[in-house]
Amino acid sequence: MLNINDITVRLGGRVILDGASAALPPRSRVGLIGRNGAGKSTLVRVIAGLLEPDNGAAEMPRGARLGYIAQEAPAGSATPFETVLAADVERAALLAEAEACHDHDRIGEIHERLIAIDAHAAPARAARILVGLGFDEAAQARPLDSFSGGWKMRVALAALLFSQPDVLLLDEPSNHLDLEAVLWLEDFLKSYRATILIVSHERDFLNNVVDHILHLDRGKLTLYPGGYDAFERQRAERQAQQAAAREKQLAERAKLQDYVARNSARASTAKQAQSRVKALARMQPIAAVVDDPSLSFDFPDPSELRPPLITLDMASVGYGETTILSRLNLRLDPDDRIALLGRNGNGKTTLARLLAAQLAPMEGGMTASGKMRVGYFTQYQVEELDSGDTPLEHMTRQMKGATPGAVRAQLGRFGFSGDKATTRVGKLSGGERARLALALITRDAPHMLILDEPTNHLDVDAREALIQALNAYSGAVVVVSHDRHMLETTADRLVLVDQGTAREYDGSLDDYIQLVLSGDAKDAAKAGRKASKKEDRRAAAEARERGQALRKDAKAAEAEIARLGAERSAIDHAMFAPADARADLAKLTMTELMRRRAEVQAKLDAAEARWLEASEALEAVEA
């Protein structure tokens, strides 16, 4: 479906892609990985036709539709729902033509095509995608300009998924998503019936979605079957073979060179020596396995403080007069490793800012150790770095009064030694800028690190290095992340931010993921708790009452399904046999009938979903 043929790209005099080639199997789901700055986004832009390569080309079957998210987020007064619907260009064009067309034969052709592409189901499909990406019914109806840049990019992703291209290009699609939306996206992509090329650095996401890994290293591409873990095993085997072959070749080269040195001057062996010289010239050197020495995170250990570091006692926090979180009861000790769970918009960042003392409690109590230092990392700090300054200049400003040696030592902890320390920030990769921001916030050895999405822009190896550094760090850690691998390997306490408060989540991360996938968000705060015998008896009584209510809901949904099904049939009859149509439907134009049918279908889908939910819940109650 997608062939990458000998693509070479030079940018600023530097070779980014060097004869990169690969053939992606039809309908494969391929994860494109590589170190920060390796050229992954450059390759994607070449495939999307946004960048002309110096040599080579990307080829697809004629007529194949390619989908790629533009760099600029959508904006304006249109709603997310309208924006997503408009992404189906053919459907939008047919509906517009039907409005203006007066040729009955053409109108018939238009509506035949609309039925063929299942146009009547488009509104329901658009709504499902938006809900999966975190837009409730109210948010779907708000103008785009009322959303932040991250949420606008979610709308762009929803529009791309809705358009159903034959080749889907996704460049770090999870960067603007929370864990819940990432889980939905995984499920969506696993059932997507087309070729997908995904740039991602999330180990679990790659393992769960892709069936091939395309590795970009030093301008070249190598395709591996399987997910990320399979790639790691295959790469380790290949590197071991490469290292062994290099050692063998170096030994052979040394042996040949020694022979030439000893025998070139002797007439009896000069011919044999010349033969060895030619053999040396033909011997292509095997490259050494390269590890990036600048891939480094080393958090300075803080001085000891007595626990607790922070205590919240029925605290409330918010902005102005608006309360975001209330009834907060939480204690943080020096050795805590806490992950904040919950959808974006529930208040995770608000809680993080309260713990970082950027917000004061509106009510209740908050006590913190007077000597405690906090390092707070956000994406805004990465974006606000001065592109014209160097890491050395940034750190010198922050460490006022420190010796040049101390400044360089702190930079060296994060891989900025030698020339890297004096490279302009504008020339650093996104991962390098993130490392610089981490170096800046830890300059005074904080007792607690609060990290809000620290892995955005970090490649897989950099994320692993960050995890190892956090596990070696002796202070407390509070992390917000959609990277499950990071949460699983760094956090030993989970705090769920939901329904206007935050409380300990007693289950595991796997429990929470299953909870999210089951859609049981209302009971999230209660998951993992064990009921006593008294609670069991009360739960049984509640189950009986709930069973009665569920049977009533299922019966009502069945009646609604029957009514709406009849209405849909009547509309279909009016579309194809207007002379015999019901009186109220005979007055409507074809376009109005299509709109009416779409509304009825959406209600029918909702009724069927209610019936299914009630039936499944009833089965669970009666089990």
N, C-alpha and C positions, 0 to 999 in steps of 0.2 A: 504493500500500500504506500509506503514512503521509503524512497531510496535517497541516501545522502552520498553524493558522488564526488570525491576528491576535492572537497571545499577548502580553499585557502583564503584567509582574511588577515590583512595587515592593518593595524590601527596605530597611528602615531609612530610609524617606523618599526613597530614590534609585531612579530608574527603571533597571532592569537590562535588561528586554526591552520594547521599545516597538512594539507592533503587529507582531511578528515573524511572517512567513508564508512558507511554502514547501511545495511538493508534491513528494515524493520518488517517483521512478518505481518500479514494482513490481520486486522482486528487485534493486534497485540497492545498491551498496556505496558509502556516502557518508561522506566525511571531514568532520567538523565542526571548523572551525578558527576562531581568533580570538585576540586578545591576552589575556594573563593578566588575569583580572578582568572579561572581556567578558560573561560570563554563560553559558558553554558548559555547565558542570555544572548550572546552574540550569535551562536548557532541557531537558537530559536528564532531570532529576528531574520536571519538569512532564510530559514525555512518559511517564515511568514511572508517573505517578500519585502520586508522593510529595510533590508540592508543588502547591497549588491556585493557579492564576493569577488575577490581578485581572480579566483579560478574556481571551477566546478559549479555544481548546481544541486538543488534538491528537487526530486521528481516525484509526482503523484499521478495516478490514473487521470485521464482526461475527464473533466466534469466533476471531479471530487471537490467537495466544499471544505475549506480549511477554516478553523475557528481559532482566534487568538485575542486575548484581552489587550486593548490599547492602553498605552501608558497613562493617558488622561482619563480620570474618572468621569462618569456621566454627571451632568448638572442641569439645572433649569427648574421649571415649575412642574414638569411631568412627575408622576408618582413612580415608585419602583414597579408597581404592577403594570402601569402603562408602558414603561421602558422595556420591561421583559417581554410583554406581548409584541411590541414593535420589532423585537429582535428576529421574529419569524417574518422575514422580508416578503416571502411569497404570500403568506396569509394576509399580511397587511395590504399588499398591492392588490390582491384579489378582492378584498372587502372594499377597498377604495374604488376599484373599477366597477364593482357591482352597484355602488351608490350612484355612479354617473352614467352607467350603461343603459341604453334603451332598446338594444337589439335582443329580442327574446331568445334567439338561438345562442348568442354569446352568454347571456345570463345563465342559461341552462348549463353551458360548458363551465362557467365559473363555479357554479354551485356543485357540479359533479366533481370538480377538482377540490373544492373546499371539503367535501365529504371524504374524498380519497385521502387527503392529508390530515383527516381527523380534526378539522379546524374548530369544530364545536367544543372539543375537549380542551382546547388550548388555555382558556382562562383557568380551569381547574388545575391543569398541569403547571402553569406559571405560579399559581398560588402555592402549590405544594413545594416547588423549588424554593420560593421565597421563605416559606415557613421553615424549611430545612436549614436555611442559612440565617435564621434568627429574626425574620420579620413577621411580627404578628399582624393580625388583620388591620389594626390601626396604623401600624408603621407602613404597611403596603400602600396606604392611601395618602401618606404625607408627601409633600413636594421634595424632590431630591436635594434642593438647596438647604433643607433643614437638617441634613445628615452630615456627619463628619466625613473626612476623606476615606477612612477605613470602611465605613458602612457604604459609601458610594462604590468602592471597589467590590464590595459584596454584591451590589446590584449588577455591576458589570459582569461578575462571575455568573450570577443567576441568568442574565441575558444570554451569555455564551452557552451555558448548559442547555437552556431552553431552545436555542437555535439548532441543536443536534447536528453539528458538522460531521463530515466523514473522517476528518483528521482534526483532533482536538489538541491544541497546544496550551499547556498550563505552566506558567513560570511562577514557582513558589505560591501556589493557590492558597495555602493555609496561613500565610503571613498575617492576613487581616481577620482570621477566624478564631473563635474560641474552641475549646475542646469539643463541646457539644456539636458545633457546626462541622468540625473536622470529621467527627464520627459519621455524621449524615453524609458528608461529601464522599467519604470512603465507600459507604454503602451504595451511593449513586453511581460512582465510577466503576465499581465491580460489576454492575449490570449494564454498563454502557456498551452498546454493540458497534463500536467503530475503533479506529486506531487512536491511541492516546499517547502523547509524549509529555511527561511531567518532569519539570525541574523541581526537585525536592531534596531536603536534607534531613527529613524526619524518618528515622529508622522504622518505627512501627507503621507509619503511613505507607512506606514503600513495601514493607513485608506484606501488608494486608491488601494492597491494590495492584501492584505491578506483577507481570510475569516475565519481564526481562529488565536487566540493568544495562544502560549504555554509559560506559565510563569514559569521560573526557580527561585525558592526561597528556600534558605537554603537546597539545595541538592535535592529538590522535584520538580516534574512537575505537573502543572495544566493546562488543556486545556479549553479555553473559546471560544465560537462561536463569530464571528464578528470581526471587526477591532479593532484598538487601543482604540478609544473612547468608544466602547461598553465594552471592557475589563476594562477600568477605572471605568465605572459605576458598573460593576459586582464586581470588586475588592472592591470598596468602600462599596457596600452592604454587601459583605462577611466579610469585616473587622468590620463593624458596628455590624453584627450578632456575630462575634467572640468576640468583646469587651463586648457586652451585656451578652453573655454566660459566659465569664470569670468572670464578675462582679457577676453574679448570683451564679456561682460555688464558688467564694471566700466567698460570704455571707453564702452559705450553709456549706462550710468547717468551717468557724468561728463558726457557730451555733453548728455543731457537736463537734468541739474541746471544746467549752464552756461546752457542756453537759457532755463530758467525764471528763473534769477537775472537775466538780461539783459532779459527781455521781460515779466515779470509786471507791472511798473509802467506799461507803455505800453498805451494803450487799443487801439491798432491790432493789437497782438499778444497781448493779455491772454487771449483765448479759446484761441489756440494754446498759450499757456503753461499754461493750466489743463488742456488735453488732455495735455500732457507730464507734469504732476503726477499725473494719473490713471494714465498709463502707468507712471510710477515706482512707484506704489502697487501696481499689478498684477504688477510684476516680482518673481518669487520669487528671492531670492538663492541662488546656487549655492555650496554649502559648499566651503571650501578643502580641499585634500588635507592630511590631518593626519598628521604624523609625531610619535611619542612622544619628546619631548626627554629623558625620564628613562631611555630605553633605552640604557644606557651601561655598558660594561666597559672599564677602563683599568688594567692591571696595572703597578705601579711597577717600573722596571727595577732589578735589583740591582747591587751593586758587582761588579767582575770577580774571579773566582777561577781559579786554574790548574787544568787538568784533571789527574786525574779528580775528580769530586765524590764518587763512591762506587765502591768495588770490593768485590765479593763473591768469595771464594775457597773453593770447596767448603763453603759455609756451609749450615747447617741451621737451621730455625726452626719453632716450634710453640707449644703452650700446655701449661704444666706439664711432664709427662713425655711428652706426645704430640707426635711430630714430624709436621708437616703437609707441609713442603717440605724437600728435602735436595739435595745436590750442586748448589748454586747457584753459578754462575760468571757474573758480570755486571759490566759497567763502565758507569757513567753519566758523561757529560761535560756541560759547561755548556750546550751548544747542542743536546742530545738532545731528541727528541720521540718518546716511547715509548708504545705502546698495549699493555695487558695483555689477552691473549685467553684464553678458556677458560670452561667452564661454571661457574656459581655453585656454590660448595662445593669447587672444585678448589684454592683457596688464593690467589686474586688479592688479596683484602683482606689476607690474612696477609703476602704479599710487600710490599704497599703499606705496611703498618704497620712492617715491618722497615726499609724504605727511609726511613720517617719517624722512625726511632729510637724508635718506641713499643714495639717488641719487640727484644730482644737475640738475637743468634745463639746457638743451643744448641751448635753445633760449627762448626769451620771459621773462616775469617777474614772480617772486614768492616772496611774502613778508609773513613773519611769525612773530608773537609776540616773542620778544626777551626772555621773561620769560617763554615761553611755554615749558612744559615737555610732551613728548609723550611716551606712552607705546605701543610697537609693538609686537604682538604675531604671531608666525608662527609655523608650525609643526616642523621645523628644531630645534627650541629651545627645544621642548619636546625630540626629538631624541638625542640631544647633551648633555643632563643632565648626569652628572657623576654617573654611576650606583653604584659606591663604596662609594659615599658620602651620607649623610643624608640630609633631607630638612633643618635642623638646620644649617648644615655646608654650604650648598649652600647660604642660606639667610645671614648668618654671613659674608661671603665673599662679598656679594653684598652691605650690609649695613655697610660699614666700619665706625667705630667710634660710631655706635649706641649702646645703652645699651642692655644687654641680654634680658631685659624685652620688649624693643621695637621690637627686632628681633622676639621674641616669639609671640608678639601681632600681627605682620603682618602675621606670619604663621597661627595663630589662626583664622584670618579672612577667611582663606581658608580651615579650617578643620584640620590643622596639629597641634594638641595639644597633650600633654602627650606623650605616646609612639610613636605616629605617627610622631612626629617631629624628632625622633632619629632612625627611620626605614630606612634601606638602600634603595636608590632609585631603585635599581635592584629588590627589593621585592614589589615595589608599582605597582598597576594596571595602565593601560594606562590612565584611567580617572584621577587617583590620580597624575600621572606625569603631565598631562595637567593642573590640578589645581595648582601644584607647579610652573609651568612655568608662569601662570597668577599671582600668588603671587609675583614672582620675578620681573615681568615687571611693577607691580603697587606699588613697595616698596616706591617710592618717590611721590605718589599721583599725577599721570600725569593729565594734562588738557585735553588730548585726547587719547582715546584708539583706536588702529587700530588692528582689529582682523581678521586674515586670516585663515578661516576654524577652528574656535575655538571649534566646537562641535565634531570633530573626536575623537573617543575613549570615549566620554561621554555618559552615559546611559540616558534614557528618563528623569528620575527624576533629574539627574545632569544638563541636558540641561534646564529644567524648572527653577532650582535654579539659573543658570547662567542668564537666561532671566530676572528673577525678580531682580537680582543684577544689571544688566545693566540698567533696568528701574529706579532703585533707585539712580543710579550714576549721579552726577550733571555735569560731564564733557561731551565732545563731543565723539561720537562713529562713527567709520567707520568700517563696517563689510563686509567681503566676506564669503559667506556661500552657500551651496546647501540645507540647511535645511530651507524649506519654513516657517515652524512654527516660527522659530527664526526671519526670515526676517519680517514676518507679524506683530510680536509682539514687535519688537524693532526699526524698521526703519520707519521714516516718510518722508524721501527723497530718491528717487531712482536715481542713476547715471548709465547710460548705457555706457559701454566701448566696442566700436565696430567701425570697419572701420578706425582704426588708430587714434581715438580720444575718448573723453569722454564728455558726455553732460547730462543735466537733462532729465530724462524720465518722461513725464507728466502723463502717465497712472498709473494705480495701478499695484500691483504685479500680480493680477489675469489677467489684460490686457496683461501683458508681457508673462505670462504662455500660454494664448490663442494664442498669437502671435507666440511663439515658437512651439506650437503644430500644428499651421497652416503651419509652415515651411516658413513663410514670413520674413526671417531674413534680407533681403535687405532693407525692409522698417522699420526695428526696430527703427531706430533713429527718424523716422518721426511719429511714433504711438502716439496717444493721443493728437495731435495738432488739433485745430479747424480752418477750413479754413474760410476766409472772403468771401463775395459775389463775389468779383472780382476773388478770387482764385477758387471759385466754377465754374465760367464761363470758366476760363482757364482750370480747371480740366475736364469740359465737352468736350472741344475741344480735350484735350489730350486723353480722353477716346475714342472719335471717331477714332483718329489716332491709338490708341492702339488696338481698335477692329479690324481695318483693318489688322494690323500686326498679331494679334492673329488668325484671320481667315486664313491668309496665312500660319502661323506656323502649324495650325491644318491640313490644306490640305497637306502640305509637310510631316507631320508626318503620315498621312493616306497612302500616296504613299509609304513611307518608310516601314510601317507595311506590306503592301501588298507585296512589294518586298522581305522583309525578311521572311515573311510567306511562300512564294513560295520557297525560298532558303532552309528553314528548311524542307519543304516537300520533296524536291529533295534529301537532305541528308538522311532523314529517308528512302526514297526509295532505296538509294544506300546501306544503312546498311542492309536492309532485302531482297533486290533483286539486288545484285551487277551486275548480267548479263545484266540487263536493265538500268543500271545507266548512268547518264550523263557522257560524256567522261572525263571531268576534275575530276569528283568525283570517277570514276571507278579506277583511278590510286592510290587512297589513301587507306592506311590500315584502319582497323576498329578503331584503336586508334586515327588515324588522323581524321577520320570522327567524332568520338566523340568530339574531341577537336574543330573541325570546327563547330559542332552543338552547343557546349557550347558558342562559340564566337557569333554565329548568334543569339542564344537565349538571350544572354546578350544585344546585340544591339536591339533585338526586344522588350525586357522589357523596355529598355531606350526609344525607340520610342513610345511605348504605354504610358509610363509615361509622355513624352512630349505632346502627343495628349491629355491625360487626363488633364494635367495642363493647356494647351491652351484652352481646351473646358470649364473647370471650370472658368478660368479667363475671357473667353468671356461671359459666363453667368453672371458673376458678373458685368462686364462692361455694359452689355445691360440691366441689371435689373433696 
